[in-house]
Amino acid sequence: PQHTLPVILRCAILGSPKRRLTIRDIYAAMEKKYPYYKTAGPAWKQSVRHHLSLNRLFERQPRPATDPGFGSYWTVNLNA
């Protein structure tokens, strides 16, 4: 893809209906928009986790107890 990973992540999250995604949903959105990621091997997923964790643009939100499923949600901090 011609965009940087933070741009791709931001677009995936902000393009979702609730403007938040789980890590699995982020992977799926990236694979849908950029077929490259379907065949790129597992290393790109580690890069995604790295960027989400270290870039202040992204914030982790705990999943509410009333929301079944696995993992936290990731959002974009528009003030960063």
C-alpha positions as CSV (number, residue, x, y, z in Angstrom):
1,P,0.0,0.0,0.0
2,Q,1.2,3.5,-0.7
3,H,0.0,4.9,2.7
4,T,1.8,4.6,5.9
5,L,0.6,2.1,8.5
6,P,-0.7,4.8,10.9
7,V,-2.8,6.3,8.1
8,I,-4.2,2.9,7.2
9,L,-5.0,2.2,10.8
10,R,-6.7,5.6,11.3
11,C,-8.8,5.1,8.1
12,A,-9.8,1.6,9.2
13,I,-10.9,2.8,12.6
14,L,-12.6,6.0,11.6
15,G,-14.3,4.2,8.7
16,S,-16.1,1.8,11.0
17,P,-19.7,2.6,12.1
18,K,-18.9,3.2,15.8
19,R,-15.4,4.6,15.1
20,R,-13.8,1.8,17.1
21,L,-12.5,-1.6,16.2
22,T,-11.0,-4.7,17.9
23,I,-7.6,-5.8,16.7
24,R,-9.2,-8.6,14.7
25,D,-11.6,-6.2,13.1
26,I,-8.7,-3.9,12.2
27,Y,-6.9,-6.8,10.5
28,A,-10.0,-7.7,8.6
29,A,-10.6,-4.1,7.4
30,M,-7.0,-3.9,6.2
31,E,-7.2,-7.2,4.4
32,K,-10.4,-6.1,2.7
33,K,-9.1,-2.7,1.5
34,Y,-5.6,-3.9,0.8
35,P,-5.4,-7.5,-0.6
36,Y,-1.6,-7.3,-0.1
37,Y,-2.2,-8.1,3.6
38,K,-3.9,-11.3,2.9
39,T,-0.7,-12.9,1.6
40,A,1.9,-10.8,3.4
41,G,2.6,-13.3,6.2
42,P,2.2,-12.7,9.9
43,A,4.8,-9.9,10.5
44,W,2.5,-7.1,9.5
45,K,0.2,-7.9,12.4
46,Q,3.0,-7.4,14.8
47,S,3.6,-4.0,13.2
48,V,0.0,-3.1,13.6
49,R,0.1,-4.0,17.3
50,H,3.3,-2.0,17.7
51,H,1.8,1.2,16.1
52,L,-1.4,0.9,18.0
53,S,0.4,0.6,21.3
54,L,3.1,3.2,20.9
55,N,1.4,5.9,18.8
56,R,-0.5,8.5,20.9
57,L,-3.0,8.8,18.0
58,F,-4.5,5.5,19.0
59,E,-6.3,4.7,22.3
60,R,-7.3,1.4,23.8
61,Q,-10.8,1.2,25.3
62,P,-11.7,-1.7,27.5
63,R,-14.7,-3.7,26.2
64,P,-17.8,-3.1,28.4
65,A,-18.9,-6.1,30.5
66,T,-22.2,-6.0,28.5
67,D,-20.4,-6.4,25.2
68,P,-19.6,-10.1,24.6
69,G,-16.4,-10.9,22.8
70,F,-12.6,-10.9,23.0
71,G,-10.2,-8.0,23.2
72,S,-10.4,-4.2,23.8
73,Y,-11.5,-1.6,21.2
74,W,-9.1,0.8,19.6
75,T,-10.1,4.3,18.8
76,V,-8.5,7.4,17.3
77,N,-7.6,10.3,19.5
78,L,-8.5,13.2,17.3
79,N,-6.8,15.6,19.7
80,A,-3.4,14.0,19.4
